[in-house]
Amino acid sequence: MKKAAYGLGLLTLFIAGAVAAQGSVTQRDDQALIVTASNTAKNTLLVYNASGALLEQIPTGGEGGVSGNAGGIAQNRERLAVVNFGSDNVSVFDKDLPHASLRLEKLVPAITNPVSVAFGHDHLYILTATNIESHRISGNGVDSQADGEARLVIGDGSAAQVGVFWDQLVISEKSNAIETVNLNAQGAVSGSTKLAANIPSNVNAPFGLATRGNDAYVTIAHANEISLVRNNAVQTITGSGTQSAPCWVTLDGPFLFSANSPSQSVSRYAVYGEKIVQDAAVVATFSGDPTDITYRNDLAAVIDANGSVSHVSIFNVDGDGNFTLKAQATIHSATTNGIAIVRPDNDFNW
């Protein structure tokens, strides 16, 4: 393993077997990077290949310490963002795809401790313990100065995740709030946050969420439910069946997958219209509690923690949404946070 490279210089990640032209789906999977963060006092990006081999450890330049969140790592076509909870900032890396490299672009200051990040509408959105803020992305990268911000409805430090709609953001706070905030025509946060309508009376700890268009699938973990939020209101609720506390979710194509921390499992749902149908109660199991999940096309990755260690599990996903374990890596720390899949082509969100 190469030693970590410090500073703002070019940080090159060599991907075994990389080819100049885009290959088949299988080839792209083999070239994919699985990225998580150590979330320790000296926060570090841990970069794995699809076979579970650690390629690089890259300092973020900030301090970790976040917990009870999802979306601690986000990506768009050009950039990767990582929260540094303890140092009140977000590390932004830009991607040089033809050369399969990452470069630490800058540290973006946050109002207070950041817990979740998302890209959209030429902006980076930072959810902190108390606020939501927007930072414009221009030819010079992510602006350090926020161009919009709003206080959360509760703002007691229980913020969990932020997601992007066409003209709004959706936010979960574990103190029983699912809320939205408007975006202006330029994509900046505008106005105040407001609670979604029709939040069920038994709401107990909204946790993770996944968005597509103007739909958000939000877990209500301690009520063992997943909700659909659309047009500033909860439209439908589906129970998690035999699996307890769906915490974190990921969405692509017709499938929504939930990581169920107490049950140490992943469930599969089919989603369409206002329907959320549990298609398989268990498609994967773990020796620890899952803390985040990501899924893109035919590849999924899950972080779980057990005692003093974490695991990165990498799965092939077939057309029916079945998981087959491809690789697993052990990290000698239980604090690991966030997960993302980075491919060496242009197959990125937003």
C-alpha positions in Angstrom: 0.0 0.0 0.0 1.3 3.4 -0.9 1.8 6.0 1.8 -0.8 8.7 2.1 0.0 11.9 0.1 -0.6 15.1 2.0 -1.3 18.7 0.8 -3.3 19.9 -2.1 -1.3 18.3 -4.9 -2.6 15.7 -7.3 -3.5 12.5 -5.6 -3.5 9.7 -8.2 -5.5 6.5 -7.7 -4.3 3.8 -10.0 -7.1 1.4 -11.1 -5.9 -2.0 -12.1 -6.8 -2.9 -15.6 -8.0 0.5 -16.6 -8.7 1.0 -20.3 -8.9 4.1 -22.4 -12.3 3.4 -23.9 -15.4 2.5 -21.9 -15.7 -1.2 -21.7 -18.6 -3.5 -20.8 -20.6 -3.1 -17.6 -18.5 -5.9 -16.1 -15.2 -4.2 -17.0 -16.5 -0.9 -15.5 -17.4 -2.7 -12.3 -13.9 -4.2 -12.1 -12.5 -0.7 -12.5 -14.8 0.9 -10.0 -13.6 2.5 -6.8 -15.4 2.0 -3.5 -14.8 5.1 -1.2 -15.5 5.5 2.5 -14.1 7.7 5.2 -12.3 6.7 8.4 -14.2 9.3 10.4 -11.4 9.5 12.9 -9.7 12.6 14.4 -7.5 12.8 11.3 -10.2 12.0 8.7 -9.1 9.9 5.8 -10.6 8.7 2.5 -10.2 4.9 2.2 -10.2 3.9 -1.4 -10.8 0.3 -2.4 -11.1 -1.4 -5.8 -14.0 -3.7 -6.6 -12.1 -6.7 -5.4 -11.8 -5.2 -1.9 -8.1 -4.3 -2.0 -7.2 -1.0 -0.3 -5.5 1.3 -2.9 -5.1 4.5 -1.1 -5.5 6.4 2.2 -6.0 10.1 1.4 -6.2 12.7 4.2 -9.3 14.9 3.9 -7.5 17.7 5.8 -10.3 17.7 8.4 -11.6 15.9 11.5 -14.2 13.2 11.6 -16.6 12.3 14.4 -20.1 12.2 12.7 -22.6 9.4 13.6 -26.2 8.5 13.1 -26.2 10.0 9.6 -26.1 9.0 5.9 -24.7 10.7 2.8 -21.5 11.6 4.5 -19.9 11.2 1.1 -21.5 12.5 -2.1 -20.4 12.7 -5.7 -21.3 14.3 -9.0 -19.7 14.0 -12.4 -16.6 15.9 -11.5 -16.4 16.0 -7.7 -16.5 14.1 -4.5 -17.4 15.7 -1.1 -16.7 14.3 2.4 -18.0 15.7 5.7 -15.5 16.6 8.4 -17.8 16.8 11.4 -15.2 17.7 14.0 -13.6 20.6 12.0 -16.8 22.2 10.7 -15.9 21.8 7.0 -16.3 19.6 3.9 -13.4 18.3 1.8 -14.0 18.6 -1.9 -12.0 16.5 -4.3 -12.2 17.0 -8.1 -11.9 14.0 -10.4 -9.6 13.7 -13.4 -11.4 10.7 -15.0 -9.1 10.1 -18.0 -6.2 9.7 -15.6 -8.3 8.0 -12.9 -7.2 10.5 -10.3 -8.5 12.6 -7.4 -7.2 16.0 -6.3 -8.1 17.7 -3.0 -9.6 20.9 -4.4 -10.4 22.7 -1.2 -11.9 22.7 2.3 -15.3 24.4 2.3 -16.3 25.8 5.7 -19.7 25.0 7.1 -21.9 26.9 9.6 -21.3 24.2 12.1 -20.7 20.4 12.2 -21.6 18.9 8.8 -23.4 15.5 8.7 -24.5 15.0 5.1 -23.8 16.4 1.7 -25.5 16.2 -1.7 -24.8 17.7 -5.2 -27.4 19.1 -7.6 -28.3 22.2 -9.7 -24.6 23.3 -9.9 -24.5 23.4 -6.1 -23.1 21.5 -3.1 -25.6 21.3 -0.3 -24.3 20.8 3.2 -26.6 19.6 6.0 -25.2 20.6 9.4 -26.4 19.7 12.9 -28.6 22.8 12.9 -28.7 24.3 9.3 -28.9 23.6 5.6 -26.7 25.6 3.3 -25.9 25.8 -0.4 -22.6 26.5 -2.1 -22.5 27.4 -5.8 -20.2 25.4 -8.2 -18.5 27.5 -10.9 -15.5 27.3 -13.1 -13.4 27.9 -10.0 -14.9 25.0 -8.1 -17.1 25.0 -5.1 -17.5 28.5 -3.6 -16.4 28.8 0.0 -19.1 31.3 0.8 -22.6 29.9 1.0 -25.2 31.6 -1.3 -28.2 30.4 0.8 -28.9 28.9 4.2 -31.8 28.1 6.5 -32.3 26.9 10.0 -33.7 23.4 10.4 -37.2 22.9 11.8 -35.8 21.3 15.0 -32.1 21.9 14.8 -31.2 20.0 17.9 -28.3 18.1 16.4 -30.3 15.1 15.2 -30.0 16.0 11.5 -29.5 12.8 9.4 -29.5 13.3 5.7 -30.2 15.7 2.8 -31.5 14.9 -0.6 -32.2 16.9 -3.8 -35.5 17.5 -5.6 -36.0 19.5 -8.8 -36.7 22.7 -6.9 -36.3 21.8 -3.3 -34.2 19.9 -0.8 -35.6 17.3 1.5 -34.1 16.7 5.0 -34.6 14.2 7.8 -34.0 14.9 11.5 -34.2 12.0 13.8 -36.2 14.1 16.3 -39.2 13.3 14.2 -39.0 15.8 11.3 -39.2 15.3 7.6 -38.9 18.8 6.0 -38.3 20.6 2.8 -36.7 23.9 1.8 -37.1 25.7 -1.5 -34.4 26.4 -4.0 -34.4 29.6 -6.2 -33.9 29.6 -9.9 -30.1 29.4 -9.5 -30.3 26.4 -7.2 -29.5 28.3 -3.9 -31.4 27.6 -0.7 -34.2 30.2 -0.4 -36.7 30.8 2.4 -37.3 28.7 5.5 -37.6 25.0 6.1 -41.0 23.6 6.7 -42.4 20.3 7.8 -43.9 17.9 5.3 -47.6 17.4 5.6 -49.2 14.1 6.6 -46.3 12.9 8.7 -47.8 9.8 10.4 -48.8 10.1 14.0 -46.5 7.2 15.0 -43.4 8.8 13.5 -40.3 7.7 15.3 -36.9 8.7 14.1 -36.7 9.6 10.3 -33.3 8.5 9.3 -32.1 7.9 5.7 -33.5 9.0 2.4 -33.1 8.5 -1.3 -34.5 10.9 -4.0 -35.4 10.7 -7.6 -37.1 13.6 -9.4 -39.6 14.9 -6.9 -39.9 11.7 -5.0 -38.1 11.0 -1.7 -38.1 7.6 0.0 -37.5 8.3 3.7 -37.1 5.7 6.4 -38.9 6.1 9.7 -36.5 3.7 11.5 -38.0 3.1 14.9 -41.5 2.8 13.5 -40.2 0.1 11.1 -41.5 2.0 8.0 -40.4 3.6 4.7 -42.4 6.6 3.5 -42.8 8.3 0.1 -42.6 12.1 0.3 -43.9 14.0 -2.7 -45.2 17.6 -3.1 -44.3 18.5 0.5 -46.4 15.6 1.9 -46.1 12.0 3.0 -48.0 10.1 0.3 -47.7 6.5 1.5 -46.1 4.3 4.2 -44.8 0.7 3.9 -43.8 -1.5 6.8 -40.5 -3.3 6.9 -42.0 -6.7 7.8 -39.7 -9.0 9.6 -36.7 -6.6 9.4 -36.3 -4.1 12.2 -35.4 -0.4 11.8 -34.7 0.3 8.1 -32.2 3.0 8.6 -30.4 3.9 5.3 -31.7 3.5 1.7 -30.3 3.6 -1.8 -32.2 3.8 -5.1 -31.5 3.0 -8.7 -33.9 1.8 -11.4 -36.9 -0.1 -10.0 -35.3 -1.1 -6.8 -34.9 0.6 -3.4 -32.6 -1.2 -0.9 -32.8 -0.6 2.8 -30.0 -1.3 5.3 -31.6 -2.5 8.5 -29.1 -1.9 11.3 -30.6 -4.0 14.2 -31.4 -6.9 11.8 -28.0 -6.7 10.2 -29.5 -7.1 6.8 -30.5 -5.4 3.5 -34.1 -5.6 2.2 -35.3 -5.1 -1.4 -38.3 -3.0 -2.4 -39.9 -2.4 -5.8 -40.9 1.2 -6.2 -43.3 2.7 -8.8 -45.9 5.4 -8.7 -47.0 5.7 -5.1 -46.2 2.1 -4.4 -43.4 0.8 -2.1 -43.6 -3.0 -2.2 -41.2 -5.2 -0.2 -40.0 -7.7 -2.8 -37.5 -9.6 -0.6 -37.1 -9.2 3.2 -33.4 -10.2 3.1 -31.0 -10.0 0.2 -27.8 -9.8 2.3 -26.8 -10.2 5.9 -23.8 -8.9 7.9 -21.9 -9.6 11.1 -22.3 -6.0 12.2 -24.8 -3.2 12.0 -25.0 -1.5 8.6 -24.3 2.2 8.8 -24.6 3.2 5.1 -25.4 1.7 1.7 -25.0 2.7 -2.0 -26.1 1.1 -5.2 -25.4 2.1 -8.8 -26.5 0.1 -11.8 -25.2 -3.4 -11.0 -22.9 -2.8 -8.1 -23.7 -2.2 -4.4 -21.6 -1.5 -1.3 -22.4 -1.5 2.4 -20.5 -0.4 5.5 -21.2 -2.3 8.7 -19.7 -2.0 12.2 -19.1 -4.7 14.7 -17.3 -4.2 17.9 -13.9 -2.5 17.1 -14.0 -3.2 13.3 -16.0 -2.1 10.2 -16.5 -4.0 7.0 -16.8 -2.8 3.4 -19.0 -5.4 1.6 -19.2 -5.2 -2.2 -21.9 -6.9 -4.1 -22.8 -7.7 -7.7 -26.5 -7.0 -8.3 -28.3 -8.8 -11.1 -31.3 -7.6 -13.1 -33.7 -9.0 -10.5 -32.1 -7.1 -7.7 -30.3 -10.2 -6.2 -27.1 -9.5 -4.2 -24.0 -11.7 -4.7 -21.0 -11.0 -2.5 -18.1 -9.9 -4.7 -15.6 -8.9 -2.0 -15.2 -7.8 1.6 -12.6 -5.7 3.4 -12.1 -5.3 7.1 -11.2 -1.9 8.7 -9.8 -1.9 12.2 -12.0 0.9 13.4 -15.8 1.0 14.1 -16.1 4.7 13.2 -16.1 4.4 9.4 -18.7 6.6 7.8 -20.2 7.1 4.3 -19.9 5.1 1.1 -19.8 5.9 -2.6 -19.0 4.0 -5.8 -16.8 5.9 -8.3 -16.5 4.6 -11.9 -13.8 5.6 -14.3 -16.3 6.7 -16.9 -19.0 9.4 -17.1 -21.6 7.4 -15.2 -22.2 9.7 -12.3 -25.2 11.3 -10.8 -26.1 14.8 -11.8 
